[in-house]
Amino acid sequence: MKALAFAALVACSSSPLPAGAECSASSDCDKGLMCLGVAQFTGSACTTVGKTCSTTCTDDPSCAPLGSAFKCFATCTTDKVCGKVGP
């Protein structure tokens, strides 16, 4: 019972992750962000190589609310995702 109470306390005390942070679920991310797949293309093959707190986009300007270091990238689905391109 003590372990369960400790686990719940740790889970409640963690801070939401900002845009560009690695995540495993949307609940890990700041409000308004989702945990979305990051794609890597090799020829015509697409592989999801990780997940990041982000938003979907249509073009680079639609990523502007996340900061100037974010650009719009294709994914392995029809959605596009804002990804961080700098430090």
Phi and psi restraints in degrees (value plus and minus 20) as a CYANA .aco file:
   2 LYS   PHI     -83.0   -43.0
   2 LYS   PSI     -58.8   -18.8
   3 ALA   PHI     -83.7   -43.7
   3 ALA   PSI     -60.9   -20.9
   4 LEU   PHI     -84.4   -44.4
   4 LEU   PSI     -63.4   -23.4
   5 ALA   PHI     -83.9   -43.9
   5 ALA   PSI     -60.3   -20.3
   6 PHE   PHI     -85.1   -45.1
   6 PHE   PSI     -63.5   -23.5
   7 ALA   PHI     -81.9   -41.9
   7 ALA   PSI     -61.2   -21.2
   8 ALA   PHI     -85.6   -45.6
   8 ALA   PSI     -59.5   -19.5
   9 LEU   PHI     -84.5   -44.5
   9 LEU   PSI     -63.3   -23.3
  10 VAL   PHI     -84.1   -44.1
  10 VAL   PSI     -63.1   -23.1
  11 ALA   PHI     -83.2   -43.2
  11 ALA   PSI     -58.3   -18.3
  12 CYS   PHI     -96.4   -56.4
  12 CYS   PSI     -41.3    -1.3
  13 SER   PHI    -112.9   -72.9
  13 SER   PSI     -28.3    11.7
  14 SER   PHI     -95.7   -55.7
  14 SER   PSI     124.4   164.4
  15 SER   PHI    -106.8   -66.8
  15 SER   PSI     127.4   167.4
  16 PRO   PHI     -83.6   -43.6
  16 PRO   PSI     128.7   168.7
  17 LEU   PHI    -105.8   -65.8
  17 LEU   PSI     123.7   163.7
  18 PRO   PHI    -100.3   -60.3
  18 PRO   PSI     152.7   192.7
  19 ALA   PHI     -77.2   -37.2
  19 ALA   PSI     114.1   154.1
  20 GLY   PHI      74.4   114.4
  20 GLY   PSI     -31.4     8.6
  21 ALA   PHI     -98.8   -58.8
  21 ALA   PSI     127.9   167.9
  22 GLU   PHI     -88.8   -48.8
  22 GLU   PSI     123.5   163.5
  23 CYS   PHI    -165.2  -125.2
  23 CYS   PSI     149.7   189.7
  24 SER   PHI    -142.0  -102.0
  24 SER   PSI     -37.7     2.3
  25 ALA   PHI    -172.5  -132.5
  25 ALA   PSI     133.4   173.4
  26 SER   PHI     -79.7   -39.7
  26 SER   PSI     -47.4    -7.4
  27 SER   PHI     -86.5   -46.5
  27 SER   PSI     -35.2     4.8
  28 ASP   PHI     -95.1   -55.1
  28 ASP   PSI     -41.5    -1.5
  29 CYS   PHI    -114.7   -74.7
  29 CYS   PSI     136.7   176.7
  30 ASP   PHI     -74.7   -34.7
  30 ASP   PSI     138.8   178.8
  31 LYS   PHI     -75.8   -35.8
  31 LYS   PSI     115.3   155.3
  32 GLY   PHI      69.3   109.3
  32 GLY   PSI     -26.2    13.8
  33 LEU   PHI    -129.5   -89.5
  33 LEU   PSI     133.9   173.9
  34 MET   PHI    -143.1  -103.1
  34 MET   PSI     137.5   177.5
  35 CYS   PHI    -108.5   -68.5
  35 CYS   PSI      85.5   125.5
  36 LEU   PHI    -137.9   -97.9
  36 LEU   PSI     130.3   170.3
  37 GLY   PHI     -91.4   -51.4
  37 GLY   PSI     122.9   162.9
  38 VAL   PHI    -126.8   -86.8
  38 VAL   PSI     108.4   148.4
  39 ALA   PHI    -121.5   -81.5
  39 ALA   PSI     132.3   172.3
  40 GLN   PHI    -149.7  -109.7
  40 GLN   PSI     108.1   148.1
  41 PHE   PHI    -124.1   -84.1
  41 PHE   PSI     113.9   153.9
  42 THR   PHI    -146.4  -106.4
  42 THR   PSI      80.5   120.5
  43 GLY   PHI      44.7    84.7
  43 GLY   PSI    -144.9  -104.9
  44 SER   PHI    -116.1   -76.1
  44 SER   PSI     -23.2    16.8
  45 ALA   PHI    -103.5   -63.5
  45 ALA   PSI     116.6   156.6
  46 CYS   PHI    -140.5  -100.5
  46 CYS   PSI     115.1   155.1
  47 THR   PHI    -150.5  -110.5
  47 THR   PSI     113.5   153.5
  48 THR   PHI    -100.1   -60.1
  48 THR   PSI      98.9   138.9
  49 VAL   PHI    -124.2   -84.2
  49 VAL   PSI     -23.3    16.7
  50 GLY   PHI     154.4   194.4
  50 GLY   PSI    -198.2  -158.2
  51 LYS   PHI    -152.7  -112.7
  51 LYS   PSI     125.4   165.4
  52 THR   PHI    -159.5  -119.5
  52 THR   PSI     131.2   171.2
  53 CYS   PHI     -92.4   -52.4
  53 CYS   PSI      99.2   139.2
  54 SER   PHI    -181.9  -141.9
  54 SER   PSI    -188.3  -148.3
  55 THR   PHI    -152.6  -112.6
  55 THR   PSI     142.4   182.4
  56 THR   PHI     -99.1   -59.1
  56 THR   PSI     142.2   182.2
  57 CYS   PHI    -169.1  -129.1
  57 CYS   PSI     148.9   188.9
  58 THR   PHI    -135.6   -95.6
  58 THR   PSI     -46.6    -6.6
  59 ASP   PHI    -181.2  -141.2
  59 ASP   PSI     152.8   192.8
  60 ASP   PHI     -76.2   -36.2
  60 ASP   PSI     -63.4   -23.4
  61 PRO   PHI     -80.4   -40.4
  61 PRO   PSI     -46.0    -6.0
  62 SER   PHI     -92.8   -52.8
  62 SER   PSI     -29.4    10.6
  63 CYS   PHI    -113.3   -73.3
  63 CYS   PSI     -26.5    13.5
  64 ALA   PHI     -72.6   -32.6
  64 ALA   PSI     -56.9   -16.9
  65 PRO   PHI     -80.5   -40.5
  65 PRO   PSI     -40.8    -0.8
  66 LEU   PHI    -105.6   -65.6
  66 LEU   PSI     -35.9     4.1
  67 GLY   PHI     107.9   147.9
  67 GLY   PSI     145.1   185.1
  68 SER   PHI     -91.3   -51.3
  68 SER   PSI     -34.2     5.8
  69 ALA   PHI    -106.8   -66.8
  69 ALA   PSI     -16.1    23.9
  70 PHE   PHI    -126.8   -86.8
  70 PHE   PSI     114.3   154.3
  71 LYS   PHI    -148.6  -108.6
  71 LYS   PSI     142.7   182.7
  72 CYS   PHI    -111.3   -71.3
  72 CYS   PSI     106.3   146.3
  73 PHE   PHI    -144.4  -104.4
  73 PHE   PSI     129.6   169.6
  74 ALA   PHI     -89.3   -49.3
  74 ALA   PSI     134.7   174.7
  75 THR   PHI    -143.9  -103.9
  75 THR   PSI    -195.1  -155.1
  76 CYS   PHI     -99.3   -59.3
  76 CYS   PSI     -25.5    14.5
  77 THR   PHI    -130.2   -90.2
  77 THR   PSI    -189.8  -149.8
  78 THR   PHI     -98.1   -58.1
  78 THR   PSI     -35.7     4.3
  79 ASP   PHI     -93.1   -53.1
  79 ASP   PSI     138.3   178.3
  80 LYS   PHI    -137.9   -97.9
  80 LYS   PSI     133.5   173.5
  81 VAL   PHI    -149.4  -109.4
  81 VAL   PSI     121.0   161.0
  82 CYS   PHI     -94.4   -54.4
  82 CYS   PSI     107.0   147.0
  83 GLY   PHI    -146.7  -106.7
  83 GLY   PSI     126.8   166.8
  84 LYS   PHI     -98.9   -58.9
  84 LYS   PSI     112.6   152.6
  85 VAL   PHI    -133.7   -93.7
  85 VAL   PSI     -19.6    20.4
  86 GLY   PHI    -159.6  -119.6
  86 GLY   PSI    -194.8  -154.8
